[in-house]
Amino acid sequence: MPDDNETLLDVRDLKTHFFTDEGVVKAVDGVNLSLKRGQTLCVVGESGCGKSVTARSILRIVPAPGRIVSGEISFRQRHGDRIDLARMNPRGRDIRNIRGREISMIFQEPMSSLSPVHTIGSQIMEAILLHLPVSKAEARKRAVSLLDLVAIPRASEQLDAYSFELSGGMRQRAMIAIALACEPQLLIADEPTTALDVTTQANILDLIRELQEDSGMSVLFITHDLGVVAEIADEVVVMYLGRDVESGDVDTIFHNPKHPYTRALLQSIPRYDSRAGERLYSLKGTVPHPFYRPAGCPFHPRCDDFIAGQCNANDPQRYNFSAGHSVRCLLYVADDDRSLRDLPT
């Protein structure tokens, strides 16, 4: 019987770089995250922070000219062995046996992820026949049950439909059915509700949560919507410019955030108790291109707590405030919570 507290995925100092003619783009530059069996880990941050590249690195599907240059992606397989995905050949048989079987992914845009010239059923059956020892008739029957599972009406008829014949919500449900075809241990969901209306978004989130409770799988959920994070997360990792700047359980991140970037994201959320005419907090500037990474702390050009001579000169290390709560910020020192402003110069 697997231990519910067992760490299923452990990523340490992962670096994924893109080697272009203009230079090296450090899309992921030292990410750390850990996910236990049966839990939901949300990775949050603005667009361009490296969330999707981190997910693709785990599955070893980073497009050229990108590649993992260092780090460890430790994953515990179904039979109990722990392997390092970062050391696997991205085109090898071993990683292909893991994709779709042990780890599945729901991509951000189903219309571009689903084949327009193959039926939904054929795409689900392909995953089943590739990984499970079943006949075509058994695979089709399983595909129908999967469409029923994700609440697609008239499943046996929709099995022969093409992606362009379905609505956005139905396409997303079909993507989930493909991802769940072989009962993976880990489901990576890359902003699966971004393009959907609020009602459909809520239905998709409820569906993922119900499937997780029934199967006990772990979920790595990538999003920029902190409302979604508050609803589904057990643990949270906040990313900025390819790094994890803060991580902890969801209550700690929402009620005791330490990094200025985390606090800025939370302040940007509209509140019900806002006064009429009150301006919504706006995080100044934008995420810089990874090719033009600022010196020192990468967030310092946008930080309200910027300390001249410190934040623009020193690269912050990870400081642990409590078990499971860490932050990369020069406002704190390793041995206590004193601010650099309070330290002698």
Sequence and secondary structure as in RCSB ss.txt:
>XXXX:A:sequence
MPDDNETLLDVRDLKTHFFTDEGVVKAVDGVNLSLKRGQTLCVVGESGCGKSVTARSILRIVPAPGRIVSGEISF
RQRHGDRIDLARMNPRGRDIRNIRGREISMIFQEPMSSLSPVHTIGSQIMEAILLHLPVSKAEARKRAVSLLDLV
AIPRASEQLDAYSFELSGGMRQRAMIAIALACEPQLLIADEPTTALDVTTQANILDLIRELQEDSGMSVLFITHD
LGVVAEIADEVVVMYLGRDVESGDVDTIFHNPKHPYTRALLQSIPRYDSRAGERLYSLKGTVPHPFYRPAGCPFH
PRCDDFIAGQCNANDPQRYNFSAGHSVRCLLYVADDDRSLRDLPT
>XXXX:A:secstr
   TTSEEEEEEEEEEEEE SS EEEEEEEEEEEEETT EEEEE  TTSSHHHHHHHHHT   TTEEEEEEEEEE
E TTS EEEGGGS TTSHHHHHHBTTTEEEE S HHHHS TTSBHHHHHHHHHHHHS   HHHHHHHHHHHHHHT
T SSHHHHTT BGGGS HHHHHHHHHHHHTTT  SEEEEESTTTTS HHHHHHHHHHHHHHHHHH  EEEEEES 
HHHHHHH SEEEEEETTEEEEEEEHHHHHHS  SHHHHHHHHTS  TT  TT       S    GGG  SSSTTG
GG TT  TTTTTT    EEEEETTEEEE TTSBTTB   GGGS  
